[in-house]
Amino acid sequence: MGEGVTVEIDKATYQEFERIVRYQGAKLEDALTEAIEAYLEQRNAYVRDPFFQIGKAGCSGLGDLAEAHDKYLYSDSENGG
């Protein structure tokens, strides 16, 4: 069994969310769980993104960093990409 939580949100937000859930024929509890899980997935993807792990600015020693930053951040050097 899961954890229980009580939250207060503004009336307009609640009504809009409830309207969408009702239209989809889902249960409010299931839709809230799905929304929280989607938020966590998005946040975790953000945290794992190499771009956001760089830290403070510094000297890279790479002369083409401004032009080729995507290559340095996202290339798969093990597969030649």
PyMOL Python script that loads the backbone (N, CA, C, O; Angstrom):
from pymol import cmd

cmd.read_pdbstr("""\
ATOM      1  N   MET A   1       0.843  -1.183   0.000  1.00  0.00           N
ATOM      2  CA  MET A   1       0.000   0.000   0.000  1.00  0.00           C
ATOM      3  C   MET A   1       0.886   1.243   0.000  1.00  0.00           C
ATOM      4  O   MET A   1       1.975   1.240   0.574  1.00  0.00           O
ATOM      5  N   GLY A   2       0.426   2.267  -0.625  1.00  0.00           N
ATOM      6  CA  GLY A   2       1.207   3.488  -0.776  1.00  0.00           C
ATOM      7  C   GLY A   2       1.053   4.443   0.389  1.00  0.00           C
ATOM      8  O   GLY A   2       0.330   4.178   1.349  1.00  0.00           O
ATOM      9  N   GLU A   3       1.741   5.543   0.280  1.00  0.00           N
ATOM     10  CA  GLU A   3       1.692   6.619   1.268  1.00  0.00           C
ATOM     11  C   GLU A   3       0.538   7.552   0.945  1.00  0.00           C
ATOM     12  O   GLU A   3       0.188   7.735  -0.221  1.00  0.00           O
ATOM     13  N   GLY A   4      -0.045   8.135   1.963  1.00  0.00           N
ATOM     14  CA  GLY A   4      -1.087   9.133   1.785  1.00  0.00           C
ATOM     15  C   GLY A   4      -0.507  10.532   1.902  1.00  0.00           C
ATOM     16  O   GLY A   4       0.464  10.759   2.624  1.00  0.00           O
ATOM     17  N   VAL A   5      -1.110  11.459   1.185  1.00  0.00           N
ATOM     18  CA  VAL A   5      -0.647  12.833   1.236  1.00  0.00           C
ATOM     19  C   VAL A   5      -1.851  13.754   1.067  1.00  0.00           C
ATOM     20  O   VAL A   5      -2.782  13.448   0.322  1.00  0.00           O
ATOM     21  N   THR A   6      -1.820  14.867   1.757  1.00  0.00           N
ATOM     22  CA  THR A   6      -2.860  15.871   1.624  1.00  0.00           C
ATOM     23  C   THR A   6      -2.204  17.166   1.163  1.00  0.00           C
ATOM     24  O   THR A   6      -1.236  17.630   1.766  1.00  0.00           O
ATOM     25  N   VAL A   7      -2.738  17.743   0.092  1.00  0.00           N
ATOM     26  CA  VAL A   7      -2.210  18.996  -0.415  1.00  0.00           C
ATOM     27  C   VAL A   7      -3.371  19.935  -0.707  1.00  0.00           C
ATOM     28  O   VAL A   7      -4.497  19.501  -0.951  1.00  0.00           O
ATOM     29  N   GLU A   8      -3.076  21.218  -0.678  1.00  0.00           N
ATOM     30  CA  GLU A   8      -4.058  22.213  -1.078  1.00  0.00           C
ATOM     31  C   GLU A   8      -3.545  22.902  -2.321  1.00  0.00           C
ATOM     32  O   GLU A   8      -2.417  23.394  -2.358  1.00  0.00           O
ATOM     33  N   ILE A   9      -4.393  22.931  -3.349  1.00  0.00           N
ATOM     34  CA  ILE A   9      -4.071  23.652  -4.576  1.00  0.00           C
ATOM     35  C   ILE A   9      -5.217  24.601  -4.873  1.00  0.00           C
ATOM     36  O   ILE A   9      -6.325  24.431  -4.365  1.00  0.00           O
ATOM     37  N   ASP A  10      -4.945  25.596  -5.695  1.00  0.00           N
ATOM     38  CA  ASP A  10      -5.999  26.565  -5.969  1.00  0.00           C
ATOM     39  C   ASP A  10      -7.151  25.887  -6.725  1.00  0.00           C
ATOM     40  O   ASP A  10      -6.958  24.896  -7.430  1.00  0.00           O
ATOM     41  N   LYS A  11      -8.319  26.436  -6.560  1.00  0.00           N
ATOM     42  CA  LYS A  11      -9.551  25.839  -7.073  1.00  0.00           C
ATOM     43  C   LYS A  11      -9.519  25.660  -8.587  1.00  0.00           C
ATOM     44  O   LYS A  11      -9.945  24.624  -9.097  1.00  0.00           O
ATOM     45  N   ALA A  12      -9.022  26.651  -9.304  1.00  0.00           N
ATOM     46  CA  ALA A  12      -8.993  26.571 -10.769  1.00  0.00           C
ATOM     47  C   ALA A  12      -8.098  25.426 -11.239  1.00  0.00           C
ATOM     48  O   ALA A  12      -8.453  24.707 -12.173  1.00  0.00           O
ATOM     49  N   THR A  13      -6.952  25.254 -10.604  1.00  0.00           N
ATOM     50  CA  THR A  13      -6.041  24.174 -10.974  1.00  0.00           C
ATOM     51  C   THR A  13      -6.690  22.834 -10.704  1.00  0.00           C
ATOM     52  O   THR A  13      -6.632  21.930 -11.539  1.00  0.00           O
ATOM     53  N   TYR A  14      -7.304  22.701  -9.550  1.00  0.00           N
ATOM     54  CA  TYR A  14      -7.985  21.449  -9.202  1.00  0.00           C
ATOM     55  C   TYR A  14      -9.094  21.139 -10.192  1.00  0.00           C
ATOM     56  O   TYR A  14      -9.202  20.006 -10.662  1.00  0.00           O
ATOM     57  N   GLN A  15      -9.911  22.116 -10.512  1.00  0.00           N
ATOM     58  CA  GLN A  15     -11.027  21.892 -11.427  1.00  0.00           C
ATOM     59  C   GLN A  15     -10.537  21.491 -12.813  1.00  0.00           C
ATOM     60  O   GLN A  15     -11.115  20.605 -13.442  1.00  0.00           O
ATOM     61  N   GLU A  16      -9.484  22.131 -13.289  1.00  0.00           N
ATOM     62  CA  GLU A  16      -8.934  21.797 -14.598  1.00  0.00           C
ATOM     63  C   GLU A  16      -8.378  20.378 -14.613  1.00  0.00           C
ATOM     64  O   GLU A  16      -8.625  19.618 -15.550  1.00  0.00           O
ATOM     65  N   PHE A  17      -7.634  20.027 -13.580  1.00  0.00           N
ATOM     66  CA  PHE A  17      -7.065  18.679 -13.491  1.00  0.00           C
ATOM     67  C   PHE A  17      -8.176  17.641 -13.393  1.00  0.00           C
ATOM     68  O   PHE A  17      -8.135  16.616 -14.073  1.00  0.00           O
ATOM     69  N   GLU A  18      -9.155  17.904 -12.558  1.00  0.00           N
ATOM     70  CA  GLU A  18     -10.273  16.974 -12.388  1.00  0.00           C
ATOM     71  C   GLU A  18     -11.051  16.803 -13.699  1.00  0.00           C
ATOM     72  O   GLU A  18     -11.479  15.698 -14.032  1.00  0.00           O
ATOM     73  N   ARG A  19     -11.231  17.896 -14.436  1.00  0.00           N
ATOM     74  CA  ARG A  19     -11.939  17.829 -15.715  1.00  0.00           C
ATOM     75  C   ARG A  19     -11.200  16.931 -16.700  1.00  0.00           C
ATOM     76  O   ARG A  19     -11.817  16.119 -17.391  1.00  0.00           O
ATOM     77  N   ILE A  20      -9.876  17.077 -16.763  1.00  0.00           N
ATOM     78  CA  ILE A  20      -9.066  16.255 -17.661  1.00  0.00           C
ATOM     79  C   ILE A  20      -9.140  14.789 -17.254  1.00  0.00           C
ATOM     80  O   ILE A  20      -9.320  13.912 -18.099  1.00  0.00           O
ATOM     81  N   VAL A  21      -9.002  14.531 -15.965  1.00  0.00           N
ATOM     82  CA  VAL A  21      -9.049  13.157 -15.454  1.00  0.00           C
ATOM     83  C   VAL A  21     -10.399  12.527 -15.753  1.00  0.00           C
ATOM     84  O   VAL A  21     -10.468  11.384 -16.205  1.00  0.00           O
ATOM     85  N   ARG A  22     -11.458  13.258 -15.504  1.00  0.00           N
ATOM     86  CA  ARG A  22     -12.802  12.750 -15.760  1.00  0.00           C
ATOM     87  C   ARG A  22     -12.989  12.439 -17.239  1.00  0.00           C
ATOM     88  O   ARG A  22     -13.566  11.410 -17.591  1.00  0.00           O
ATOM     89  N   TYR A  23     -12.498  13.337 -18.114  1.00  0.00           N
ATOM     90  CA  TYR A  23     -12.601  13.143 -19.558  1.00  0.00           C
ATOM     91  C   TYR A  23     -11.878  11.865 -19.993  1.00  0.00           C
ATOM     92  O   TYR A  23     -12.339  11.154 -20.885  1.00  0.00           O
ATOM     93  N   GLN A  24     -10.745  11.586 -19.353  1.00  0.00           N
ATOM     94  CA  GLN A  24      -9.969  10.388 -19.684  1.00  0.00           C
ATOM     95  C   GLN A  24     -10.550   9.124 -19.056  1.00  0.00           C
ATOM     96  O   GLN A  24     -10.127   8.014 -19.377  1.00  0.00           O
ATOM     97  N   GLY A  25     -11.515   9.298 -18.163  1.00  0.00           N
ATOM     98  CA  GLY A  25     -12.121   8.146 -17.496  1.00  0.00           C
ATOM     99  C   GLY A  25     -11.214   7.510 -16.463  1.00  0.00           C
ATOM    100  O   GLY A  25     -11.341   6.324 -16.161  1.00  0.00           O
ATOM    101  N   ALA A  26     -10.308   8.289 -15.927  1.00  0.00           N
ATOM    102  CA  ALA A  26      -9.346   7.777 -14.951  1.00  0.00           C
ATOM    103  C   ALA A  26      -9.776   8.142 -13.533  1.00  0.00           C
ATOM    104  O   ALA A  26     -10.690   8.940 -13.325  1.00  0.00           O
ATOM    105  N   LYS A  27      -9.099   7.541 -12.578  1.00  0.00           N
ATOM    106  CA  LYS A  27      -9.317   7.892 -11.179  1.00  0.00           C
ATOM    107  C   LYS A  27      -8.366   9.028 -10.822  1.00  0.00           C
ATOM    108  O   LYS A  27      -7.232   9.071 -11.299  1.00  0.00           O
ATOM    109  N   LEU A  28      -8.830   9.940  -9.987  1.00  0.00           N
ATOM    110  CA  LEU A  28      -8.033  11.084  -9.580  1.00  0.00           C
ATOM    111  C   LEU A  28      -6.713  10.641  -8.939  1.00  0.00           C
ATOM    112  O   LEU A  28      -5.660  11.210  -9.226  1.00  0.00           O
ATOM    113  N   GLU A  29      -6.773   9.637  -8.083  1.00  0.00           N
ATOM    114  CA  GLU A  29      -5.571   9.148  -7.412  1.00  0.00           C
ATOM    115  C   GLU A  29      -4.543   8.635  -8.416  1.00  0.00           C
ATOM    116  O   GLU A  29      -3.349   8.908  -8.291  1.00  0.00           O
ATOM    117  N   ASP A  30      -5.019   7.888  -9.414  1.00  0.00           N
ATOM    118  CA  ASP A  30      -4.107   7.346 -10.426  1.00  0.00           C
ATOM    119  C   ASP A  30      -3.485   8.465 -11.257  1.00  0.00           C
ATOM    120  O   ASP A  30      -2.297   8.416 -11.573  1.00  0.00           O
ATOM    121  N   ALA A  31      -4.275   9.462 -11.606  1.00  0.00           N
ATOM    122  CA  ALA A  31      -3.778  10.580 -12.409  1.00  0.00           C
ATOM    123  C   ALA A  31      -2.756  11.394 -11.629  1.00  0.00           C
ATOM    124  O   ALA A  31      -1.759  11.840 -12.198  1.00  0.00           O
ATOM    125  N   LEU A  32      -2.986  11.594 -10.343  1.00  0.00           N
ATOM    126  CA  LEU A  32      -2.022  12.317  -9.522  1.00  0.00           C
ATOM    127  C   LEU A  32      -0.707  11.539  -9.401  1.00  0.00           C
ATOM    128  O   LEU A  32       0.375  12.121  -9.480  1.00  0.00           O
ATOM    129  N   THR A  33      -0.810  10.238  -9.213  1.00  0.00           N
ATOM    130  CA  THR A  33       0.387   9.406  -9.147  1.00  0.00           C
ATOM    131  C   THR A  33       1.154   9.482 -10.461  1.00  0.00           C
ATOM    132  O   THR A  33       2.378   9.610 -10.459  1.00  0.00           O
ATOM    133  N   GLU A  34       0.441   9.402 -11.584  1.00  0.00           N
ATOM    134  CA  GLU A  34       1.075   9.494 -12.901  1.00  0.00           C
ATOM    135  C   GLU A  34       1.751  10.850 -13.092  1.00  0.00           C
ATOM    136  O   GLU A  34       2.850  10.919 -13.641  1.00  0.00           O
ATOM    137  N   ALA A  35       1.111  11.921 -12.646  1.00  0.00           N
ATOM    138  CA  ALA A  35       1.690  13.257 -12.780  1.00  0.00           C
ATOM    139  C   ALA A  35       2.959  13.387 -11.939  1.00  0.00           C
ATOM    140  O   ALA A  35       3.940  13.980 -12.387  1.00  0.00           O
ATOM    141  N   ILE A  36       2.944  12.848 -10.746  1.00  0.00           N
ATOM    142  CA  ILE A  36       4.130  12.896  -9.877  1.00  0.00           C
ATOM    143  C   ILE A  36       5.264  12.073 -10.482  1.00  0.00           C
ATOM    144  O   ILE A  36       6.415  12.509 -10.483  1.00  0.00           O
ATOM    145  N   GLU A  37       4.946  10.886 -10.997  1.00  0.00           N
ATOM    146  CA  GLU A  37       5.965  10.049 -11.619  1.00  0.00           C
ATOM    147  C   GLU A  37       6.567  10.736 -12.846  1.00  0.00           C
ATOM    148  O   GLU A  37       7.777  10.661 -13.060  1.00  0.00           O
ATOM    149  N   ALA A  38       5.739  11.404 -13.652  1.00  0.00           N
ATOM    150  CA  ALA A  38       6.232  12.128 -14.827  1.00  0.00           C
ATOM    151  C   ALA A  38       7.156  13.265 -14.400  1.00  0.00           C
ATOM    152  O   ALA A  38       8.188  13.499 -15.029  1.00  0.00           O
ATOM    153  N   TYR A  39       6.788  13.968 -13.339  1.00  0.00           N
ATOM    154  CA  TYR A  39       7.635  15.039 -12.814  1.00  0.00           C
ATOM    155  C   TYR A  39       8.991  14.490 -12.374  1.00  0.00           C
ATOM    156  O   TYR A  39      10.031  15.079 -12.670  1.00  0.00           O
ATOM    157  N   LEU A  40       8.976  13.367 -11.670  1.00  0.00           N
ATOM    158  CA  LEU A  40      10.230  12.772 -11.197  1.00  0.00           C
ATOM    159  C   LEU A  40      11.102  12.312 -12.361  1.00  0.00           C
ATOM    160  O   LEU A  40      12.319  12.493 -12.328  1.00  0.00           O
ATOM    161  N   GLU A  41      10.494  11.718 -13.390  1.00  0.00           N
ATOM    162  CA  GLU A  41      11.256  11.304 -14.570  1.00  0.00           C
ATOM    163  C   GLU A  41      11.906  12.508 -15.241  1.00  0.00           C
ATOM    164  O   GLU A  41      13.078  12.464 -15.613  1.00  0.00           O
ATOM    165  N   GLN A  42      11.136  13.584 -15.394  1.00  0.00           N
ATOM    166  CA  GLN A  42      11.658  14.795 -16.027  1.00  0.00           C
ATOM    167  C   GLN A  42      12.799  15.379 -15.205  1.00  0.00           C
ATOM    168  O   GLN A  42      13.824  15.772 -15.762  1.00  0.00           O
ATOM    169  N   ARG A  43      12.635  15.437 -13.912  1.00  0.00           N
ATOM    170  CA  ARG A  43      13.667  15.980 -13.036  1.00  0.00           C
ATOM    171  C   ARG A  43      14.925  15.127 -13.078  1.00  0.00           C
ATOM    172  O   ARG A  43      16.036  15.655 -13.140  1.00  0.00           O
ATOM    173  N   ASN A  44      14.757  13.817 -13.046  1.00  0.00           N
ATOM    174  CA  ASN A  44      15.914  12.922 -13.088  1.00  0.00           C
ATOM    175  C   ASN A  44      16.648  13.035 -14.415  1.00  0.00           C
ATOM    176  O   ASN A  44      17.877  12.976 -14.444  1.00  0.00           O
ATOM    177  N   ALA A  45      15.923  13.194 -15.506  1.00  0.00           N
ATOM    178  CA  ALA A  45      16.558  13.384 -16.808  1.00  0.00           C
ATOM    179  C   ALA A  45      17.365  14.680 -16.799  1.00  0.00           C
ATOM    180  O   ALA A  45      18.467  14.731 -17.345  1.00  0.00           O
ATOM    181  N   TYR A  46      16.831  15.703 -16.193  1.00  0.00           N
ATOM    182  CA  TYR A  46      17.532  16.991 -16.080  1.00  0.00           C
ATOM    183  C   TYR A  46      18.811  16.839 -15.266  1.00  0.00           C
ATOM    184  O   TYR A  46      19.866  17.341 -15.654  1.00  0.00           O
ATOM    185  N   VAL A  47      18.713  16.154 -14.154  1.00  0.00           N
ATOM    186  CA  VAL A  47      19.863  15.983 -13.263  1.00  0.00           C
ATOM    187  C   VAL A  47      20.957  15.167 -13.945  1.00  0.00           C
ATOM    188  O   VAL A  47      22.140  15.423 -13.722  1.00  0.00           O
ATOM    189  N   ARG A  48      20.584  14.188 -14.772  1.00  0.00           N
ATOM    190  CA  ARG A  48      21.570  13.341 -15.451  1.00  0.00           C
ATOM    191  C   ARG A  48      22.145  13.984 -16.709  1.00  0.00           C
ATOM    192  O   ARG A  48      23.135  13.486 -17.246  1.00  0.00           O
ATOM    193  N   ASP A  49      21.562  15.064 -17.190  1.00  0.00           N
ATOM    194  CA  ASP A  49      22.025  15.699 -18.422  1.00  0.00           C
ATOM    195  C   ASP A  49      23.420  16.286 -18.197  1.00  0.00           C
ATOM    196  O   ASP A  49      23.604  17.105 -17.296  1.00  0.00           O
ATOM    197  N   PRO A  50      24.397  15.880 -18.997  1.00  0.00           N
ATOM    198  CA  PRO A  50      25.762  16.377 -18.809  1.00  0.00           C
ATOM    199  C   PRO A  50      25.869  17.896 -18.862  1.00  0.00           C
ATOM    200  O   PRO A  50      26.739  18.473 -18.210  1.00  0.00           O
ATOM    201  N   PHE A  51      25.013  18.541 -19.614  1.00  0.00           N
ATOM    202  CA  PHE A  51      25.062  19.998 -19.710  1.00  0.00           C
ATOM    203  C   PHE A  51      24.925  20.656 -18.344  1.00  0.00           C
ATOM    204  O   PHE A  51      25.595  21.649 -18.061  1.00  0.00           O
ATOM    205  N   PHE A  52      24.062  20.107 -17.498  1.00  0.00           N
ATOM    206  CA  PHE A  52      23.792  20.713 -16.200  1.00  0.00           C
ATOM    207  C   PHE A  52      24.740  20.203 -15.120  1.00  0.00           C
ATOM    208  O   PHE A  52      24.611  20.591 -13.959  1.00  0.00           O
ATOM    209  N   GLN A  53      25.683  19.347 -15.477  1.00  0.00           N
ATOM    210  CA  GLN A  53      26.663  18.840 -14.525  1.00  0.00           C
ATOM    211  C   GLN A  53      28.007  19.534 -14.668  1.00  0.00           C
ATOM    212  O   GLN A  53      28.971  19.167 -13.996  1.00  0.00           O
ATOM    213  N   ILE A  54      28.077  20.513 -15.522  1.00  0.00           N
ATOM    214  CA  ILE A  54      29.344  21.181 -15.812  1.00  0.00           C
ATOM    215  C   ILE A  54      29.903  21.898 -14.587  1.00  0.00           C
ATOM    216  O   ILE A  54      31.106  21.836 -14.333  1.00  0.00           O
ATOM    217  N   GLY A  55      29.070  22.559 -13.847  1.00  0.00           N
ATOM    218  CA  GLY A  55      29.545  23.298 -12.680  1.00  0.00           C
ATOM    219  C   GLY A  55      29.936  24.711 -13.056  1.00  0.00           C
ATOM    220  O   GLY A  55      29.410  25.279 -14.012  1.00  0.00           O
ATOM    221  N   LYS A  56      30.846  25.266 -12.312  1.00  0.00           N
ATOM    222  CA  LYS A  56      31.262  26.652 -12.543  1.00  0.00           C
ATOM    223  C   LYS A  56      32.098  26.779 -13.807  1.00  0.00           C
ATOM    224  O   LYS A  56      32.761  25.837 -14.241  1.00  0.00           O
ATOM    225  N   ALA A  57      32.045  27.962 -14.377  1.00  0.00           N
ATOM    226  CA  ALA A  57      32.835  28.242 -15.579  1.00  0.00           C
ATOM    227  C   ALA A  57      34.319  28.152 -15.254  1.00  0.00           C
ATOM    228  O   ALA A  57      34.761  28.496 -14.158  1.00  0.00           O
ATOM    229  N   GLY A  58      35.056  27.690 -16.219  1.00  0.00           N
ATOM    230  CA  GLY A  58      36.492  27.579 -16.024  1.00  0.00           C
ATOM    231  C   GLY A  58      37.178  27.510 -17.361  1.00  0.00           C
ATOM    232  O   GLY A  58      36.564  27.759 -18.398  1.00  0.00           O
ATOM    233  N   CYS A  59      38.413  27.185 -17.343  1.00  0.00           N
ATOM    234  CA  CYS A  59      39.204  27.091 -18.566  1.00  0.00           C
ATOM    235  C   CYS A  59      39.228  25.639 -19.020  1.00  0.00           C
ATOM    236  O   CYS A  59      39.769  24.777 -18.328  1.00  0.00           O
ATOM    237  N   SER A  60      38.646  25.371 -20.176  1.00  0.00           N
ATOM    238  CA  SER A  60      38.584  24.004 -20.677  1.00  0.00           C
ATOM    239  C   SER A  60      39.830  23.619 -21.447  1.00  0.00           C
ATOM    240  O   SER A  60      40.176  22.441 -21.523  1.00  0.00           O
ATOM    241  N   GLY A  61      40.505  24.602 -22.017  1.00  0.00           N
ATOM    242  CA  GLY A  61      41.640  24.300 -22.862  1.00  0.00           C
ATOM    243  C   GLY A  61      41.230  23.904 -24.276  1.00  0.00           C
ATOM    244  O   GLY A  61      42.081  23.584 -25.107  1.00  0.00           O
ATOM    245  N   LEU A  62      39.939  23.926 -24.545  1.00  0.00           N
ATOM    246  CA  LEU A  62      39.429  23.566 -25.868  1.00  0.00           C
ATOM    247  C   LEU A  62      39.136  24.841 -26.640  1.00  0.00           C
ATOM    248  O   LEU A  62      38.294  25.636 -26.224  1.00  0.00           O
ATOM    249  N   GLY A  63      39.808  25.041 -27.736  1.00  0.00           N
ATOM    250  CA  GLY A  63      39.650  26.272 -28.508  1.00  0.00           C
ATOM    251  C   GLY A  63      38.311  26.401 -29.211  1.00  0.00           C
ATOM    252  O   GLY A  63      37.899  27.513 -29.543  1.00  0.00           O
ATOM    253  N   ASP A  64      37.614  25.282 -29.447  1.00  0.00           N
ATOM    254  CA  ASP A  64      36.349  25.338 -30.181  1.00  0.00           C
ATOM    255  C   ASP A  64      35.151  25.012 -29.295  1.00  0.00           C
ATOM    256  O   ASP A  64      34.111  24.589 -29.800  1.00  0.00           O
ATOM    257  N   LEU A  65      35.279  25.200 -28.001  1.00  0.00           N
ATOM    258  CA  LEU A  65      34.220  24.824 -27.074  1.00  0.00           C
ATOM    259  C   LEU A  65      32.910  25.528 -27.364  1.00  0.00           C
ATOM    260  O   LEU A  65      31.856  24.897 -27.292  1.00  0.00           O
ATOM    261  N   ALA A  66      32.936  26.805 -27.687  1.00  0.00           N
ATOM    262  CA  ALA A  66      31.696  27.543 -27.958  1.00  0.00           C
ATOM    263  C   ALA A  66      30.963  26.963 -29.164  1.00  0.00           C
ATOM    264  O   ALA A  66      29.735  26.875 -29.156  1.00  0.00           O
ATOM    265  N   GLU A  67      31.689  26.575 -30.180  1.00  0.00           N
ATOM    266  CA  GLU A  67      31.072  26.058 -31.400  1.00  0.00           C
ATOM    267  C   GLU A  67      30.715  24.579 -31.285  1.00  0.00           C
ATOM    268  O   GLU A  67      29.735  24.130 -31.879  1.00  0.00           O
ATOM    269  N   ALA A  68      31.496  23.826 -30.533  1.00  0.00           N
ATOM    270  CA  ALA A  68      31.350  22.366 -30.525  1.00  0.00           C
ATOM    271  C   ALA A  68      30.913  21.814 -29.170  1.00  0.00           C
ATOM    272  O   ALA A  68      31.185  20.652 -28.868  1.00  0.00           O
ATOM    273  N   HIS A  69      30.250  22.613 -28.358  1.00  0.00           N
ATOM    274  CA  HIS A  69      29.885  22.162 -27.012  1.00  0.00           C
ATOM    275  C   HIS A  69      29.011  20.913 -27.024  1.00  0.00           C
ATOM    276  O   HIS A  69      29.183  20.039 -26.173  1.00  0.00           O
ATOM    277  N   ASP A  70      28.074  20.809 -27.973  1.00  0.00           N
ATOM    278  CA  ASP A  70      27.227  19.620 -28.031  1.00  0.00           C
ATOM    279  C   ASP A  70      28.062  18.364 -28.271  1.00  0.00           C
ATOM    280  O   ASP A  70      27.798  17.318 -27.678  1.00  0.00           O
ATOM    281  N   LYS A  71      29.060  18.468 -29.132  1.00  0.00           N
ATOM    282  CA  LYS A  71      29.933  17.329 -29.408  1.00  0.00           C
ATOM    283  C   LYS A  71      30.616  16.867 -28.116  1.00  0.00           C
ATOM    284  O   LYS A  71      30.669  15.671 -27.829  1.00  0.00           O
ATOM    285  N   TYR A  72      31.130  17.812 -27.350  1.00  0.00           N
ATOM    286  CA  TYR A  72      31.832  17.460 -26.123  1.00  0.00           C
ATOM    287  C   TYR A  72      30.895  16.940 -25.035  1.00  0.00           C
ATOM    288  O   TYR A  72      31.282  16.086 -24.238  1.00  0.00           O
ATOM    289  N   LEU A  73      29.684  17.444 -25.001  1.00  0.00           N
ATOM    290  CA  LEU A  73      28.744  17.026 -23.966  1.00  0.00           C
ATOM    291  C   LEU A  73      28.044  15.714 -24.288  1.00  0.00           C
ATOM    292  O   LEU A  73      27.868  14.867 -23.413  1.00  0.00           O
ATOM    293  N   TYR A  74      27.644  15.548 -25.545  1.00  0.00           N
ATOM    294  CA  TYR A  74      26.721  14.459 -25.868  1.00  0.00           C
ATOM    295  C   TYR A  74      27.282  13.384 -26.792  1.00  0.00           C
ATOM    296  O   TYR A  74      26.598  12.396 -27.060  1.00  0.00           O
ATOM    297  N   SER A  75      28.492  13.546 -27.281  1.00  0.00           N
ATOM    298  CA  SER A  75      29.021  12.515 -28.196  1.00  0.00           C
ATOM    299  C   SER A  75      29.347  11.260 -27.413  1.00  0.00           C
ATOM    300  O   SER A  75      29.728  11.303 -26.243  1.00  0.00           O
ATOM    301  N   ASP A  76      29.188  10.165 -28.088  1.00  0.00           N
ATOM    302  CA  ASP A  76      29.501   8.875 -27.509  1.00  0.00           C
ATOM    303  C   ASP A  76      30.881   8.470 -27.990  1.00  0.00           C
ATOM    304  O   ASP A  76      31.010   7.802 -29.016  1.00  0.00           O
ATOM    305  N   SER A  77      31.904   8.863 -27.269  1.00  0.00           N
ATOM    306  CA  SER A  77      33.286   8.657 -27.716  1.00  0.00           C
ATOM    307  C   SER A  77      33.621   7.177 -27.850  1.00  0.00           C
ATOM    308  O   SER A  77      34.505   6.818 -28.627  1.00  0.00           O
ATOM    309  N   GLU A  78      32.937   6.314 -27.112  1.00  0.00           N
ATOM    310  CA  GLU A  78      33.201   4.886 -27.207  1.00  0.00           C
ATOM    311  C   GLU A  78      32.739   4.321 -28.545  1.00  0.00           C
ATOM    312  O   GLU A  78      33.290   3.331 -29.026  1.00  0.00           O
ATOM    313  N   ASN A  79      31.735   4.943 -29.144  1.00  0.00           N
ATOM    314  CA  ASN A  79      31.190   4.464 -30.418  1.00  0.00           C
ATOM    315  C   ASN A  79      31.541   5.394 -31.563  1.00  0.00           C
ATOM    316  O   ASN A  79      30.928   5.321 -32.627  1.00  0.00           O
ATOM    317  N   GLY A  80      32.512   6.260 -31.364  1.00  0.00           N
ATOM    318  CA  GLY A  80      32.966   7.131 -32.424  1.00  0.00           C
ATOM    319  C   GLY A  80      32.006   8.222 -32.804  1.00  0.00           C
ATOM    320  O   GLY A  80      32.155   8.819 -33.871  1.00  0.00           O
ATOM    321  N   GLY A  81      31.004   8.515 -31.957  1.00  0.00           N
ATOM    322  CA  GLY A  81      29.979   9.483 -32.316  1.00  0.00           C
ATOM    323  C   GLY A  81      30.134  10.806 -31.706  1.00  0.00           C
ATOM    324  O   GLY A  81      29.318  11.696 -31.946  1.00  0.00           O
TER     325      GLY A  81
END
""", "prot")
cmd.dss("prot")
cmd.show_as("cartoon", "prot")
cmd.util.cbc("prot")
cmd.orient("prot")
